[in-house]
Amino acid sequence: MSDRPPPLPPGYIRDPGDTWVYGPDGAKFWGLFGAAGLLVWHPSVGILLQHRVGWSHFGGTWGLPGGARKEGESAVDGALREAAEEATVPAHLLRIIHTSVLDLGYWSYTTVVAEATEVFEPIIADAESAELRWVPVSEVESLPLHPGFGEAWAGLRTYLAE
């Protein structure tokens, strides 16, 4: 996989935050201003997961809709925007429950946990998803998870009132 961001659709202007940040050990993280993802949960169907396309970072794994934050954008606003852009997640049907921050000093990722007040049908709205699916909480660990999400899942699931 290239270190360069994926090609843009015609007419699209890349946001300055859409770039890699490199850690002292050479590990790379997407989002100059950090990144945020949205963990959407509904008691009757589980959580909304995104199957990442092959060309993406950790392609082929399952994770949360999300991505790079824009300069000055809050983590909650960034997570809601990214989830709408990638999966048409309707913010008006969400109740924010919790935010969890992984802060590495040079980069941060915020997971915004939200309960959906009603079930909605996610729609793939950009090229970053191979599939979107509601997954029962008990089945999440059976999928090949994005490493960061996989590490965080046990702690995040404690915020879901099953």
MDTraj code that builds the backbone (N, CA, C; nanometers):
import mdtraj as md
import numpy as np

residues = "MET SER ASP ARG PRO PRO PRO LEU PRO PRO GLY TYR ILE ARG ASP PRO GLY ASP THR TRP VAL TYR GLY PRO ASP GLY ALA LYS PHE TRP GLY LEU PHE GLY ALA ALA GLY LEU LEU VAL TRP HIS PRO SER VAL GLY ILE LEU LEU GLN HIS ARG VAL GLY TRP SER HIS PHE GLY GLY THR TRP GLY LEU PRO GLY GLY ALA ARG LYS GLU GLY GLU SER ALA VAL ASP GLY ALA LEU ARG GLU ALA ALA GLU GLU ALA THR VAL PRO ALA HIS LEU LEU ARG ILE ILE HIS THR SER VAL LEU ASP LEU GLY TYR TRP SER TYR THR THR VAL VAL ALA GLU ALA THR GLU VAL PHE GLU PRO ILE ILE ALA ASP ALA GLU SER ALA GLU LEU ARG TRP VAL PRO VAL SER GLU VAL GLU SER LEU PRO LEU HIS PRO GLY PHE GLY GLU ALA TRP ALA GLY LEU ARG THR TYR LEU ALA GLU".split()
xyz = np.array([
    [0.0844, -0.1184, 0.0000],
    [0.0000, 0.0000, 0.0000],
    [0.0885, 0.1241, 0.0000],
    [0.0517, 0.2225, -0.0770],
    [0.1262, 0.3465, -0.0881],
    [0.1054, 0.4328, 0.0359],
    [0.2048, 0.5179, 0.0651],
    [0.1908, 0.6142, 0.1736],
    [0.1087, 0.7347, 0.1303],
    [0.0797, 0.7424, 0.0027],
    [0.0004, 0.8541, -0.0480],
    [-0.1476, 0.8274, -0.0254],
    [-0.2244, 0.9332, -0.0003],
    [-0.3688, 0.9146, 0.0130],
    [-0.4272, 0.8631, -0.1178],
    [-0.5437, 0.7998, -0.1134],
    [-0.6065, 0.7494, -0.2356],
    [-0.6417, 0.8637, -0.3294],
    [-0.6564, 0.8335, -0.4588],
    [-0.6933, 0.9385, -0.5545],
    [-0.8293, 0.9981, -0.5211],
    [-0.8452, 1.1221, -0.5579],
    [-0.9697, 1.1938, -0.5294],
    [-1.0670, 1.1838, -0.6457],
    [-1.1961, 1.1865, -0.6159],
    [-1.2935, 1.1939, -0.7250],
    [-1.2783, 1.3278, -0.7976],
    [-1.3182, 1.3363, -0.9232],
    [-1.3073, 1.4630, -0.9972],
    [-1.3786, 1.5762, -0.9240],
    [-1.3129, 1.6914, -0.9170],
    [-1.3718, 1.8093, -0.8550],
    [-1.3591, 1.8172, -0.7044],
    [-1.3037, 1.7141, -0.6413],
    [-1.2917, 1.7122, -0.4953],
    [-1.1616, 1.7797, -0.4541],
    [-1.1666, 1.8612, -0.3513],
    [-1.0462, 1.9251, -0.2980],
    [-1.0165, 1.8618, -0.1632],
    [-0.8951, 1.8092, -0.1483],
    [-0.8563, 1.7415, -0.0249],
    [-0.8447, 1.8424, 0.0896],
    [-0.8950, 1.8034, 0.2055],
    [-0.8831, 1.8843, 0.3261],
    [-0.7392, 1.8757, 0.3766],
    [-0.6839, 1.9842, 0.4328],
    [-0.5460, 1.9792, 0.4836],
    [-0.5233, 1.8716, 0.5900],
    [-0.6287, 1.8297, 0.6596],
    [-0.6151, 1.7260, 0.7618],
    [-0.6046, 1.5857, 0.7059],
    [-0.6350, 1.5687, 0.5763],
    [-0.6325, 1.4370, 0.5130],
    [-0.4910, 1.3991, 0.4718],
    [-0.4128, 1.3601, 0.5701],
    [-0.2749, 1.3195, 0.5449],
    [-0.2275, 1.2310, 0.6596],
    [-0.1143, 1.1662, 0.6382],
    [-0.0581, 1.0766, 0.7400],
    [0.0207, 1.1534, 0.8449],
    [0.0157, 1.1035, 0.9661],
    [0.1003, 1.1492, 1.0766],
    [0.1873, 1.0298, 1.1135],
    [0.3168, 1.0536, 1.1309],
    [0.4095, 0.9444, 1.1623],
    [0.4563, 0.9540, 1.3065],
    [0.4509, 0.8420, 1.3753],
    [0.4977, 0.8348, 1.5126],
    [0.6481, 0.8186, 1.5173],
    [0.7081, 0.8300, 1.6356],
    [0.8529, 0.8176, 1.6503],
    [0.9061, 0.6815, 1.6056],
    [0.8205, 0.5798, 1.6082],
    [0.8625, 0.4458, 1.5662],
    [0.8324, 0.4197, 1.4187],
    [0.7830, 0.5214, 1.3479],
    [0.7504, 0.5069, 1.2065],
    [0.6072, 0.4644, 1.1795],
    [0.5316, 0.4306, 1.2842],
    [0.3909, 0.3929, 1.2647],
    [0.3157, 0.5126, 1.2076],
    [0.2210, 0.4849, 1.1178],
    [0.1476, 0.5953, 1.0571],
    [0.0010, 0.5931, 1.0984],
    [-0.0527, 0.7135, 1.1091],
    [-0.1898, 0.7344, 1.1537],
    [-0.2534, 0.8391, 1.0633],
    [-0.3801, 0.8186, 1.0269],
    [-0.4485, 0.9076, 0.9339],
    [-0.5112, 1.0251, 1.0072],
    [-0.4788, 1.1467, 0.9617],
    [-0.5435, 1.2659, 1.0143],
    [-0.4483, 1.3599, 1.0851],
    [-0.4088, 1.4677, 1.0179],
    [-0.3167, 1.5647, 1.0758],
    [-0.3711, 1.6238, 1.2055],
    [-0.5021, 1.6402, 1.2148],
    [-0.5650, 1.6989, 1.3335],
    [-0.6314, 1.5921, 1.4201],
    [-0.5870, 1.4695, 1.4043],
    [-0.6461, 1.3572, 1.4752],
    [-0.7592, 1.2973, 1.3932],
    [-0.8200, 1.1948, 1.4479],
    [-0.9284, 1.1258, 1.3785],
    [-1.0365, 1.0893, 1.4796],
    [-1.1533, 1.0563, 1.4263],
    [-1.2654, 1.0183, 1.5126],
    [-1.3526, 0.9173, 1.4395],
    [-1.4115, 0.8284, 1.5167],
    [-1.5026, 0.7286, 1.4613],
    [-1.6291, 0.7216, 1.5444],
    [-1.7349, 0.6699, 1.4826],
    [-1.8652, 0.6638, 1.5477],
    [-1.9064, 0.5192, 1.5692],
    [-1.9227, 0.4816, 1.6959],
    [-1.9743, 0.3500, 1.7315],
    [-2.1239, 0.3675, 1.7558],
    [-2.2043, 0.3276, 1.6573],
    [-2.3499, 0.3395, 1.6673],
    [-2.4057, 0.2060, 1.7132],
    [-2.4904, 0.2119, 1.8163],
    [-2.5484, 0.0911, 1.8747],
    [-2.6994, 0.1060, 1.8844],
    [-2.7684, -0.0024, 1.8539],
    [-2.9126, -0.0109, 1.8796],
    [-2.9370, -0.1464, 1.9453],
    [-3.0124, -0.1513, 2.0552],
    [-3.0277, -0.2762, 2.1298],
    [-3.0821, -0.3935, 2.0486],
    [-3.1619, -0.3676, 1.9469],
    [-3.2223, -0.4793, 1.8731],
    [-3.1352, -0.5352, 1.7611],
    [-3.0347, -0.4590, 1.7155],
    [-2.9544, -0.5064, 1.6011],
    [-2.8040, -0.5064, 1.6259],
    [-2.7575, -0.4440, 1.7335],
    [-2.6145, -0.4433, 1.7636],
    [-2.5475, -0.3142, 1.7212],
    [-2.4248, -0.3260, 1.6670],
    [-2.3491, -0.2067, 1.6292],
    [-2.3283, -0.2026, 1.4780],
    [-2.3143, -0.0819, 1.4275],
    [-2.2910, -0.0618, 1.2851],
    [-2.1409, -0.0719, 1.2583],
    [-2.1031, -0.1666, 1.1729],
    [-1.9627, -0.1824, 1.1360],
    [-1.9435, -0.1608, 0.9865],
    [-1.8232, -0.1169, 0.9541],
    [-1.7818, -0.0903, 0.8170],
    [-1.6735, -0.1901, 0.7787],
    [-1.6944, -0.2627, 0.6686],
    [-1.5907, -0.3501, 0.6139],
    [-1.5067, -0.2630, 0.5214],
    [-1.3805, -0.2440, 0.5596],
    [-1.2932, -0.1503, 0.4898],
    [-1.2446, -0.2085, 0.3569],
    [-1.2445, -0.1252, 0.2527],
    [-1.1978, -0.1706, 0.1215],
    [-1.0485, -0.2021, 0.1263],
    [-1.0054, -0.2853, 0.0332],
    [-0.8681, -0.3341, 0.0322],
    [-0.7608, -0.2282, 0.0251],
    [-0.7836, -0.1183, -0.0469],
    [-0.6794, -0.0168, -0.0611],
    [-0.6650, 0.0715, 0.0630],
    [-0.7587, 0.0643, 0.1553],
    [-0.7535, 0.1512, 0.2734],
    [-0.6545, 0.0968, 0.3768],
    [-0.6191, 0.1823, 0.4719],
    [-0.5307, 0.1416, 0.5813],
    [-0.5989, 0.0273, 0.6567],
    [-0.5295, -0.0837, 0.6723],
    [-0.5863, -0.2053, 0.7320],
    [-0.7100, -0.2519, 0.6537],
    [-0.7005, -0.2441, 0.5218],
    [-0.8085, -0.2887, 0.4347],
    [-0.8453, -0.4338, 0.4611],
    [-0.9720, -0.4657, 0.4427],
    [-1.0221, -0.6002, 0.4657],
    [-1.0674, -0.6252, 0.6081],
    [-1.0435, -0.5301, 0.6967],
    [-1.0864, -0.5461, 0.8354],
    [-1.2187, -0.4722, 0.8571],
    [-1.2801, -0.4998, 0.9702],
    [-1.4052, -0.4351, 1.0095],
    [-1.3755, -0.3316, 1.1169],
    [-1.4368, -0.2156, 1.1041],
    [-1.4170, -0.1093, 1.2017],
    [-1.5364, -0.0155, 1.2021],
    [-1.5129, 0.1028, 1.2529],
    [-1.6183, 0.2024, 1.2662],
    [-1.6111, 0.3033, 1.1531],
    [-1.7256, 0.3546, 1.1084],
    [-1.7196, 0.4676, 1.0168],
    [-1.6480, 0.5825, 1.0873],
    [-1.5595, 0.6482, 1.0175],
    [-1.4858, 0.7582, 1.0776],
    [-1.3694, 0.7978, 0.9905],
    [-1.2917, 0.8932, 1.0391],
    [-1.1764, 0.9373, 0.9623],
    [-1.1146, 1.0623, 1.0199],
    [-1.0366, 1.1289, 0.9356],
    [-0.9605, 1.2465, 0.9763],
    [-1.0528, 1.3615, 1.0147],
    [-1.0140, 1.4298, 1.1211],
    [-1.0862, 1.5499, 1.1622],
    [-1.0340, 1.6698, 1.0841],
    [-1.1204, 1.7650, 1.0627],
    [-1.0813, 1.8907, 0.9997],
    [-1.0215, 1.9830, 1.1058],
    [-0.9405, 2.0784, 1.0627],
    [-0.8804, 2.1727, 1.1563],
    [-0.9899, 2.2447, 1.2348],
    [-0.9787, 2.2430, 1.3681],
    [-1.0743, 2.3101, 1.4551],
    [-1.2037, 2.2337, 1.4790],
    [-1.2196, 2.1192, 1.4163],
    [-1.3427, 2.0409, 1.4301],
    [-1.3386, 1.9584, 1.5587],
    [-1.4477, 1.9567, 1.6324],
    [-1.4526, 1.8733, 1.7528],
    [-1.4569, 1.7268, 1.7124],
    [-1.4186, 1.6409, 1.8045],
    [-1.4202, 1.4974, 1.7765],
    [-1.5622, 1.4484, 1.7493],
    [-1.6588, 1.4965, 1.8261],
    [-1.7974, 1.4542, 1.8046],
    [-1.8445, 1.4988, 1.6665],
    [-1.8196, 1.6245, 1.6314],
    [-1.8607, 1.6731, 1.4993],
    [-1.7900, 1.5963, 1.3881],
    [-1.6614, 1.5668, 1.4070],
    [-1.5867, 1.4914, 1.3064],
    [-1.6408, 1.3510, 1.2883],
    [-1.6714, 1.2838, 1.3979],
    [-1.7250, 1.1476, 1.3895],
    [-1.8615, 1.1470, 1.3218],
    [-1.9469, 1.2420, 1.3574],
    [-2.0794, 1.2499, 1.2953],
    [-2.0685, 1.2816, 1.1462],
    [-1.9803, 1.3748, 1.1099],
    [-1.9619, 1.4104, 0.9687],
    [-1.9109, 1.2911, 0.8893],
    [-1.8055, 1.2254, 0.9399],
    [-1.7480, 1.1113, 0.8689],
    [-1.8493, 0.9979, 0.8529],
    [-1.9256, 0.9694, 0.9577],
    [-2.0244, 0.8614, 0.9503],
    [-2.1355, 0.8948, 0.8507],
    [-2.1721, 1.0216, 0.8418],
    [-2.2714, 1.0624, 0.7419],
    [-2.2132, 1.0503, 0.6016],
    [-2.0876, 1.0928, 0.5839],
    [-2.0230, 1.0860, 0.4522],
    [-2.0033, 0.9425, 0.4052],
    [-1.9698, 0.8528, 0.4963],
    [-1.9363, 0.7152, 0.4590],
    [-2.0567, 0.6218, 0.4594],
    [-2.1517, 0.6449, 0.5491],
    [-2.2591, 0.5468, 0.5700],
    [-2.3981, 0.6095, 0.5828],
    [-2.4110, 0.7360, 0.5501],
    [-2.5375, 0.8110, 0.5624],
    [-2.6026, 0.7959, 0.7002],
    [-2.5200, 0.7938, 0.8044],
    [-2.5730, 0.7826, 0.9410],
    [-2.6453, 0.9130, 0.9756],
    [-2.7735, 0.9054, 1.0121],
    [-2.8518, 1.0253, 1.0428],
    [-2.8278, 1.0733, 1.1867],
    [-2.7583, 1.1838, 1.2017],
    [-2.7234, 1.2353, 1.3345],
    [-2.8463, 1.2610, 1.4211],
    [-2.9582, 1.2978, 1.3607],
    [-3.0784, 1.3296, 1.4396],
    [-3.1384, 1.2059, 1.5073],
    [-3.0930, 1.0861, 1.4689],
    [-3.1422, 0.9635, 1.5329],
    [-3.0453, 0.9104, 1.6387],
    [-2.9465, 0.9909, 1.6768],
    [-2.8440, 0.9436, 1.7697],
    [-2.8493, 1.0171, 1.9019],
    [-2.8175, 0.9434, 2.0075],
    [-2.7989, 1.0008, 2.1413],
    [-2.6568, 0.9664, 2.1829],
    [-2.5720, 1.0677, 2.1985],
    [-2.4322, 1.0448, 2.2360],
    [-2.4279, 0.9927, 2.3793],
    [-2.3569, 0.8816, 2.3981],
    [-2.3456, 0.8169, 2.5289],
    [-2.2115, 0.8463, 2.5945],
    [-2.1044, 0.8436, 2.5136],
    [-1.9691, 0.8488, 2.5702],
    [-1.8693, 0.8854, 2.4605],
    [-1.7578, 0.9431, 2.5007],
    [-1.6432, 0.9580, 2.4106],
    [-1.5219, 0.8972, 2.4788],
    [-1.4413, 0.8295, 2.4001],
    [-1.3203, 0.7648, 2.4500],
    [-1.2035, 0.8114, 2.3642],
    [-1.0979, 0.8636, 2.4271],
    [-0.9860, 0.9218, 2.3530],
    [-0.8596, 0.8394, 2.3727],
    [-0.7972, 0.8041, 2.2614],
    [-0.6628, 0.7475, 2.2612],
    [-0.5712, 0.8619, 2.2205],
    [-0.4893, 0.9122, 2.3131],
    [-0.4018, 1.0260, 2.2857],
    [-0.2571, 0.9804, 2.2917],
    [-0.1910, 0.9816, 2.1766],
    [-0.0513, 0.9388, 2.1690],
    [0.0459, 1.0554, 2.1827],
    [-0.0055, 1.1744, 2.2063],
    [0.0795, 1.2921, 2.2180],
    [0.0958, 1.3637, 2.0849],
    [0.1237, 1.2916, 1.9797],
    [0.1418, 1.3490, 1.8462],
    [0.0206, 1.3227, 1.7561],
    [-0.0722, 1.2421, 1.8031],
    [-0.1925, 1.2067, 1.7264],
    [-0.2954, 1.1521, 1.8244],
    [-0.4236, 1.1729, 1.7942],
    [-0.5284, 1.1185, 1.8814],
    [-0.6428, 1.0623, 1.7979],
    [-0.7126, 0.9673, 1.8585],
    [-0.8321, 0.9089, 1.7977],
    [-0.9409, 0.9082, 1.9038],
    [-1.0557, 0.9617, 1.8676],
    [-1.1696, 0.9640, 1.9585],
    [-1.2798, 0.8741, 1.9048],
    [-1.3248, 0.7823, 1.9883],
    [-1.4415, 0.7012, 1.9549],
    [-1.5621, 0.7650, 2.0220],
    [-1.6599, 0.7991, 1.9416],
    [-1.7846, 0.8555, 1.9915],
    [-1.8864, 0.7416, 1.9943],
    [-1.9358, 0.7101, 2.1128],
    [-2.0336, 0.6024, 2.1297],
    [-2.1724, 0.6655, 2.1332],
    [-2.2614, 0.6146, 2.0472],
    [-2.3960, 0.6710, 2.0391],
    [-2.4994, 0.5600, 2.0291],
    [-2.6143, 0.5839, 2.0902],
    [-2.7276, 0.4929, 2.0760],
    [-2.8208, 0.5480, 1.9688],
    [-2.8584, 0.4629, 1.8738],
    [-2.9572, 0.5017, 1.7732],
    [-3.0959, 0.4914, 1.8362],
    [-3.1757, 0.5945, 1.8208],
    [-3.3103, 0.5933, 1.8782],
    [-3.4062, 0.5085, 1.7953],
    [-3.3679, 0.4804, 1.6715],
    [-3.4405, 0.3844, 1.5883],
    [-3.3427, 0.3241, 1.4886],
    [-3.3752, 0.2055, 1.4405],
    [-3.2889, 0.1376, 1.3441],
    [-3.3025, 0.2077, 1.2088],
    [-3.1901, 0.2281, 1.1419],
    [-3.1886, 0.2865, 1.0079],
    [-3.1049, 0.1962, 0.9181],
    [-3.1232, 0.2108, 0.7900],
    [-3.0480, 0.1312, 0.6932],
    [-2.9268, 0.2117, 0.6478],
    [-2.8045, 0.1696, 0.6849],
    [-2.6867, 0.2427, 0.6385],
    [-2.6686, 0.2215, 0.4879],
    [-2.6174, 0.3229, 0.4225],
    [-2.5948, 0.3168, 0.2781],
    [-2.4500, 0.3542, 0.2506],
    [-2.3816, 0.2722, 0.1732],
    [-2.2438, 0.3047, 0.1346],
    [-2.2480, 0.4317, 0.0505],
    [-2.1803, 0.5362, 0.0989],
    [-2.1879, 0.6662, 0.0336],
    [-2.0544, 0.7142, -0.0212],
    [-1.9485, 0.6355, -0.0046],
    [-1.8197, 0.6707, -0.0640],
    [-1.7437, 0.5423, -0.0949],
    [-1.6208, 0.5568, -0.1416],
    [-1.5436, 0.4408, -0.1878],
    [-1.4684, 0.3682, -0.0765],
    [-1.4863, 0.4080, 0.0498],
    [-1.4069, 0.3504, 0.1587],
    [-1.4670, 0.2240, 0.2204],
    [-1.5894, 0.1911, 0.1830],
    [-1.6575, 0.0755, 0.2427],
    [-1.6825, -0.0328, 0.1387],
    [-1.6496, -0.1563, 0.1756],
    [-1.6888, -0.2710, 0.0942],
    [-1.8283, -0.3164, 0.1353],
    [-1.8600, -0.2935, 0.2626],
    [-1.9899, -0.3353, 0.3168],
    [-2.0156, -0.2590, 0.4459],
    [-2.1413, -0.2359, 0.4748],
    [-2.1859, -0.1821, 0.6034],
    [-2.2854, -0.2819, 0.6588],
    [-2.2744, -0.3083, 0.7900],
    [-2.3624, -0.4111, 0.8465],
    [-2.3860, -0.3855, 0.9953],
    [-2.5104, -0.4084, 1.0385],
    [-2.5404, -0.4137, 1.1814],
    [-2.4948, -0.5509, 1.2299],
    [-2.4134, -0.5534, 1.3336],
    [-2.3572, -0.6786, 1.3853],
    [-2.3972, -0.6929, 1.5319],
    [-2.4590, -0.8060, 1.5697],
    [-2.4900, -0.8263, 1.7117],
    [-2.3629, -0.8145, 1.7965],
    [-2.3759, -0.7530, 1.9124],
    [-2.2608, -0.7309, 2.0008],
    [-2.1860, -0.8614, 2.0269],
    [-2.2583, -0.9703, 2.0436],
    [-2.1952, -1.0998, 2.0734],
    [-2.1150, -1.1561, 1.9561],
    [-2.1321, -1.1018, 1.8363],
    [-2.0629, -1.1531, 1.7180],
    [-1.9480, -1.0649, 1.6701],
    [-1.9299, -0.9493, 1.7308],
    [-1.8279, -0.8545, 1.6845],
    [-1.6896, -0.9178, 1.6825],
    [-1.6528, -0.9871, 1.7891],
    [-1.5176, -1.0436, 1.7998],
    [-1.4916, -1.1569, 1.7015],
    [-1.5950, -1.2085, 1.6353],
    [-1.5753, -1.3161, 1.5378],
    [-1.5283, -1.2626, 1.4023],
    [-1.5318, -1.1309, 1.3839],
    [-1.4896, -1.0693, 1.2582],
    [-1.3429, -1.0288, 1.2649],
    [-1.2751, -1.0192, 1.1497],
    [-1.1385, -0.9654, 1.1493],
    [-1.1462, -0.8135, 1.1701],
    [-1.1146, -0.7695, 1.2904],
    [-1.1323, -0.6291, 1.3276],
    [-1.0088, -0.5454, 1.2965],
    [-1.0323, -0.4182, 1.2648],
    [-0.9235, -0.3204, 1.2546],
    [-0.8465, -0.3296, 1.3860],
    [-0.7132, -0.3338, 1.3827],
    [-0.6374, -0.3543, 1.5073],
    [-0.6703, -0.2547, 1.6184],
    [-0.6845, -0.1273, 1.5847],
    [-0.7163, -0.0282, 1.6873],
    [-0.8532, -0.0506, 1.7486],
    [-0.9512, -0.0807, 1.6652],
    [-1.0856, -0.1087, 1.7157],
    [-1.0865, -0.2380, 1.7960],
    [-1.0151, -0.3381, 1.7479],
    [-1.0080, -0.4653, 1.8197],
    [-0.9525, -0.4485, 1.9599],
    [-0.8500, -0.3642, 1.9724],
    [-0.7905, -0.3374, 2.1038],
    [-0.8874, -0.2640, 2.1950],
    [-0.9646, -0.1743, 2.1390],
    [-1.0532, -0.0894, 2.2193],
    [-1.1893, -0.1527, 2.2482],
    [-1.2279, -0.2551, 2.1722],
    [-1.3646, -0.3072, 2.1777],
    [-1.4096, -0.3488, 2.3179],
    [-1.3286, -0.4221, 2.3907],
    [-1.3707, -0.4699, 2.5236],
    [-1.4099, -0.3534, 2.6142],
    [-1.3336, -0.2468, 2.6112],
    [-1.3667, -0.1304, 2.6923],
    [-1.4878, -0.0555, 2.6403],
    [-1.4984, -0.0428, 2.5087],
    [-1.6101, 0.0314, 2.4498],
    [-1.7438, -0.0375, 2.4729],
    [-1.7450, -0.1686, 2.4669],
    [-1.8734, -0.2394, 2.4789],
    [-1.9348, -0.2230, 2.6178],
    [-1.8550, -0.1842, 2.7172],
    [-1.9096, -0.1634, 2.8515],
    [-2.0073, -0.0455, 2.8557],
    [-2.0022, 0.0417, 2.7543],
    [-2.0928, 0.1574, 2.7508],
    [-2.2262, 0.1250, 2.6847],
    [-2.2393, 0.0034, 2.6333],
    [-2.3633, -0.0374, 2.5683],
    [-2.4506, -0.1086, 2.6704],
    [-2.5687, -0.0586, 2.6933],
    [-2.6596, -0.1175, 2.7926],
    [-2.7342, -0.2330, 2.7279],
    [-2.6728, -0.3500, 2.7325],
    [-2.7332, -0.4673, 2.6669],
    [-2.8486, -0.5222, 2.7482],
])
top = md.Topology()
chain = top.add_chain()
for i, resn in enumerate(residues, 1):
    res = top.add_residue(resn, chain, resSeq=i)
    for name in ("N", "CA", "C"):
        top.add_atom(name, md.element.get_by_symbol(name[0]), res)
traj = md.Trajectory(xyz[None], top)
